[in-house]
Structure formats: structure tokens, C-alpha cells
Amino acid sequence: MALLCFARTVFAADAGCVPTDLFRFVCGPTNAEDLVRVPDTKWIIASSFVAGNGLYLIDSRDDTWSVLPIQAQHDATFKDCPTAPTLAELVTHGLNLRAGAHGHSRLYVVGHGGREAIEVFDVDSSDKRPIVTWKGCVPLPGGLAANSVASFADGSLVATVPLMPGKSFADSFAGTTTGTVVRWSPGSSGFEIVKGTELAYNNGIEVSADGREIFVASSGSRTVVAYSNTNPAKQLRVTRTLPFVPDNVHMGSDGRLLTAGMKLDEAACGGAQGTQDFEKLRSCPRGTFATAIDGATMKDTVLIEAPANSAFSNATMVLTIGDQFWLGTFSGDRVAYGTLRSLANSSTN
């Protein structure tokens, strides 16, 4: 068994990590783009949308964090990927965690850097701290880069590709179809395109509890779309046009879909037009939204609506643990958290 990275120092919040009216922070994790909770524990695993860190481990009770040590032990299921990623090159993006038996879960990670692949890990939470072991990967077809990944009970995967070759970020925010969904099943030769899932910047992805439906966030059209789990897929339902750019999508503990993102119409950032240049988008603080979506009706309930904040912007995901919320970002030096307000006064659409 090899070791990809050694245990790192556990960091506590520093004196400069000043809270706001709505947010408290765990400062230090860089570009924690997606967040998942290790089942029945206090631990949060966060991705790192920057090379060299791999994954972060956050203690949701005491605000400490560390870079997560990762072991490597190849599983022959992933015969086309026998070699672990190089940590110095690895950029982690979208996450999916599927609970298993006896304290073990399977973690799927969109990986960039030395290769474009879905990296697969075992998470053992039976001890005081999770032990994470790399098991293999599923490479993306040449020329494609994934954004988010979701899994089915049989080990099959679906992933989003936001920009197909020849398409641009500006195209997607102009309403042009730019992306798609790809699918892989154990034993198959590789990912295949799921026809009928083409959207303007396919971003977050999740599957229904029964495995019959796939939910995909379109950042360009600012919607979340429900599809049949077929190829070609059939579009079943769609949300209203949201007032923010939906990013990652995960199933919450109450069965509703959770997503978060940046406010679209931010006057100080050039309004909606200011979203069409990625560098300008990431450099101008925008307000934060988070919603819960009923997958059966696609009606959404606003959980968080916060004004632009120079300390925290570029929101990508909301995770709820009890009465707490946790927010990730694709460009920032911290994770935000706080207490969910009563939903009695939140708007439902």
C-alpha cells in the first residue's frame, strides 16, 4: 500500500478569520469547490480546485481542518487506471460520496491536472478520523474535462462535461448549448455521451434515490433539469429560471436537492453581462444564494440569500448538517458556515 500524501498539521481558525453578520469561516482551505459529509460523523471532505492539496478534512464541530492523508491500493475493477494520481498535479473538483456498509463509503472525485479522470477512493470512518484510500480511476475521453460526478447503487457513474471541444464559457452564458452528460458502468470500456442532455454549461449532477432520474444544473440557463436515466435521456421537468448561477447539486438529508451559487444581477460587477468573462466573474464579489429543490415538482425554497461580501464570494455548494449550513467556493481562501434561519419567511417558487 502506497501513500500519496503524508498527514499534515491540523489547523485552527486564525485571529484574522473574522465572521460577518451571516457567515462564520474556516480559513485556510483554498478553493474548496465542493463539500460532502462523511455519513454519521462530524467530518466534511472538501475538494481543492488548485494543484497540490488533494482533499481537505474539516471538523464541523471545532472549525479545524487539515489536508487529508491519502493511501493508495489499486482495485482491479478499475483496470484501465492502475496508477494513482500525482498529488503535486492533482486538482480536485466535484465530489460524490455514496455510503456503504460497516463504516465504509465510496468517494468519487472529478480530477484534473496530470490526467482528466474520475478518481475513486474508499473512505473508512470506523476510527476517530476517516482513512481515505485511492482505489482507481475512470479516465475521461480525450479532449473532455468533467465538472461534477454522481453515482448509482451498482457503481455506475454519470458526470457533466460543461464545455465540449470548440465551445467557450462566453457561449454558455449567451445561452448556447455547450455541454453534456457522460456515463460509465463497471466493465464498460469507458464513458459514453448521454444523448439528449445537452445544456448551456452542464455543471452539478445528482441522481434520484431510486436511480431512475438524473438532475443536472445548467449554469448558463440558470436552471436545474430532471432527466430520465436512459440513453437517449428524456427531459422530464425543469425549475424556474433561478436568480443565481447554480453550481454543484447534492441530495440533502430530507430528500431535496441542494444547490448554491452566485447572484447573477450584481450591479457592481456589471450585472448579468459581467458573468460572461470568467476572470471578471471570479474577481468581483457577488451575492450568495442557496436553495432546496423538490425533485418531484422542481419548486425551490430559498435557504440563504446574502449580499456581496469581499471576504467570501464565488459560492458553489451548500451542505447542511443539522441546523448548520456550509458553503464552498471555487475561488477563495475559506469555507463559510452559519445557522439556517427559519424557513417560515423564505420564498418558495
N, C-alpha and C positions, 0 to 999 in steps of 0.2 A: 504494500500500500504506500503510495507516494503522498507527499504533502505539497499542495500548491502554494500555500502561504502559511506562515507561522502565526501563532497567536499574537495579537497586538495589545497594546495598553488599552485599558478601559478608561474612557474619557468622561468626565462630568461636565455639566454646563459651566461655562466661564462667566466671569463678572460682567463681561460686555454683552451677554446674551439677554438683552432687556426685553421683557414682554410688552405687548401693546394692549389695548382695551379688549381685543377679541382673541389674540393669539399669545401663547407661550411658545418657547422654542427649545429644541435640542440642537445646539450649534456645533458645527464641525463636519457632519456628513455632506459631502459635495455632490450636488446634482442627484439627490435621492429621488429618481424619476418615478419609481413605483414602490408600493408598500404592500406586504401581506403579513398576516398574523399567523404565527405557528399555533396550530389548534390547541385550545385549552391551556394556554400558557400566557405569560406576560410579555413574550418576546415578539418583536416586529423585525422582519427581514426587509431591508430596503436595497434597491439597486443603486448603482453608481454610474451615472451617464458621463463618465470620464475614465480614461485608462488608468489602470494600476491599483484600484481599490477592490475590485471584485464585488463583494456584497458587504453591507453593513448589518450589524445586530444592535437593535435598540431595546433597552429595558423600558417598557411603558410605565413602570411604577416609580422609577427613581431618576429618569432622564439621562441615564448614562448610555454610552454607545461604544462600539469598537468595530474594527474591521474584522469580518467573520473568518476564522481559520477554515480552510477547505482542504480535505483529503481527496485522494483520487484512487478509485478501484473500479476498473472497467467492467461493464456488464455487456455480455455478448449480444444482448438484444439490439445494441447499437453497433452492429458490425461494420457500418460504414464510417465509424468515428472512434477509432481505438486510442487516440491520443488526447490527453487533457489540454485545455487551452493554456496559453502562456499568460500568466497573471499580469505581467507588465503591459501587455497589449489589450487585455480584455476590457471591453466597455459593456456594462450590463444595462438593460433597458427594461422592457416589460416583463412582469413576473406572473406566474400562476402556481398556486400551491394546492395540491389535491391530497386530502387526508387519507391515510391508510390505517393499518392495524398496528396495535402494540406500540403506539407512540412514534410510528414512522409515517412520514409524508413524502410525497414526490414533488420536488420543486422544478419547474420549467422556467428557463431564463432566456430571453432574447439576448444573444451575444453578438457584439461587433468587435472589430479590432483585427486580430490575426486571421479571423475567418468569420463568415456570416452563418450563424447556426443557432438552433435552439439547444442550449446546454441543459443537461439533465442531472439533477442532484437528489440524493436521499437525505432527508432531514430526520435525525433521531432526536426526539425530545424527551426521552425517557430519563435523562440525567438532569443535573441542575442547569446546564446550559446546552443548547442544541449542538449536535455534532453533524456537520454537513460534509457529504462525500460525493464527489463528482462520479457519475456513472457512465456518461457517454454524451453524444450529441446527435442531432439530425441536421445535416447541412442544408442550407437553402439553395435552390437552383442558381446557377451562375448569373450574376448581374442583378440579383434581387436581395433586398435587405428588409428584414421584418421589423415590426414595431412592437406588437403585443402578441401574446400566445394564450390559448386556453386548452384545457384537456378534457377528455371523456373518460368514463369509468374503465373502458377497455385499453386505455393507453394511447388512443388516437389523439392527434393534435390538430388544431386549427390556428393559423397565425395570420396577421394582417401584413400586407405589403402596401405602404401608403403611396409610394411613387414607383410606378413601373418605368422601365427604361424610356427615356425621351420626355418624361413628364417632370414638371417642376413644382416647387412649393407654391409659387405665384399662381400656377394653373389651378391648383386645388382650391385656393381661396377666391378664385374668379368663378368657381362653380363647375369647373371642368372635371370630368371623371379621370382620376389619376391612379387609383389603386385597386386592390382586390384582396380576396381571402385565399389562402392555400391550405391544403390538408395533407396529413400523413397518417398512416396506420402502421402498427408494428408488422414487420415482414414485407412491407412495400419497398419499392426501390427508391422512393424519395417523395418530396412534396409534389402535389398536383394542384393546378389552379381550380378553384370552385367557381364555375361559370355562373353568372347572374349576380355576383356580389360586388360588382364594380361600383365604387363610390368616389366622392371627392375627398381624398386623403383618408383612407381606411386607417383608423387608429386603434382604440381599445376594442377588445373582443372578450366575450364570455359565452358560456353555453348554459342552457336550462338544466335544472336538476334531473329531468328525465332524459336528457340528451337529444331531444327532438328538435330543438331550436338553437340558433346561433344569434347572438346580439353583437352588432358592430357599431362603433361610434364613427361618424363621419365628421371630421374636424372642419372640412370645407363647407359642408352644408349645415353644420351645427345641429345634427340630429343623431339619434340612436335608432338603428333599424333592426327589426326582428326578421330572421330568415328561417326557412325550413332547413333541416340538416340533411340536405340532398345535393347531388351534383348532376344537373344544374340546380341551384338553390332558387326557392321562390320567396319573394319579398312578402311578408305577412302583415307587418304593422310598422308604424314609424311614429316617433314622438313629434311634438310641435317643433318648430324652429327655436332652439334654445337661445337665451341671451348671452351665452358664453361659448367658448370653443371646447367641446367635450374631448377629453383625452382618454385615459385608461378607464376601463369598466370592469368592476368585480361584483359578484353576488354577495350581498350583505347577509348577516345572520338571520334577518327577518324575511329573506327571500326576495327582497327588492334589489334592483341593480343600483350600484353606487358609482357616480362619476363626478369629476370636478374639472375645472379649467379656468381660463382667463376671461374676464369680461371683454366682450367684443367692442362695444362702442365706448371707448375711453377717449374723451376729447383731447386730453393732454398728450395722447400718443398718436394723434391723427385719426381718431375714430376707427371705423371698420376698415378704412383703406390702409391704416397702419399695420394691419395684420399680414399684408401681402409680401413684406420683406422680412425674412426670418431674423436677421441680425437686429433690425429695428424692433421687431416684436419682442425679442428677449431682453433688450436693453432698456425698455421703457416700462416702469411699474404699472401693472393693470390690476383691477379689482379681481377678487376671487369669488367664484361660485362653486357650490356643491349641491347635488340633487340626489334624491332617491327616486327610482323609476319602477313603477309596477309593470312587470314584463307582460302581463296579460292584457293590459289596457294601454300601455305606454304613456300613462299620465305621470307627471313628475311633481314631486314635492321639493321645494327649495329648503335645504338644510342650513346652508351657510351663504350669506351674501355680505362680503366685506369690501370696503373701499380700497383703492390702490394704496400700497404700502411699500416704501423703499426697502424695508428690511426683508420682506417676503413677497415674491411675485412668481409668475410662470407656473401656477398651480397645475398639477397633472393628475392627482388622485386623492380621494378621500377614503379613509379607513375608519370604521367605528369600532370601539371597544367599550361596551357598557354605555355610559353617558359621555364618553370622550370621543372626539374626532381627531384624526391625524391627517396631515396634508403633505404630499410630496411635491417636488418641483424639478423641472428639467434643467434649471439654471439658478443655482443658489447655494448658500453655504450652511443651510439649516433645514430642519423639518419643523413644521408648525403643528401645534395641537391646542386643544381647548375643550370646553364643556358645551355639549349640544344644548341649545336653547329649547324651550318648549316649542313643539311644532304647532301649537294652537294658533299662532299668528303667522305661520309660514304660509306662503302662497302655494296652492295646488292648481295645476293646469291640466 
